[in-house]
Amino acid sequence: MIEQTLVLIKPDAMVKKLAGHILTDFYNLDLKMLGLKLVNVSKELAEEHYKEHKDKPFFEKLVKHIKGELHNNENVIAIVYTGENAISKVRNFVGATHPEKAHPSTIRGKYGRWHSETDCFENVLHASDSIESAKKEISLWFKPEELIQ
């Protein structure tokens, strides 16, 4: 099934200068890129993106992380990919959300870590976890005219 998915290269990856490596790695997935942009994430966008976690104790840390407040106010690279089973392909490729549980060959396994100074999991990426999430997230981060079809 042809799907679309959102990938965010988070501030922890940006501050470590990993964006180029990550984008290069993604070329091996045989997916088509429909959109890519650098985003200075507002509090409103961050809160809307993570709204399903609003009542959890780590919500504020998620918001601060994606806004770049924990990493010298770095930005986020937002990307939309499409292709056959794009969501599962990307999720398998990036690895487990918890970087210490991610296989070493995955993006998070290679580049993610627990950072005691910021008290946060630096998992370098966000990747949509379902068709419903992907639709919601893509519309949140991109206007339709920003995507090439």
Secondary structure, DSSP 8 states (H G I E B T S, - for coil): -EEEEEEEE-HHHHHTT-HHHHHHHHGGG--EEEEEEEE---HHHHHHHTGGGTTSTTHHHHHHHHHTTTTTT--EEEEEEEEETHHHHHHHHH--SSTTTS-TTSHHHHH-EEETTTTEEE--EEE--SHHHHHHHHHHH--GGGS--
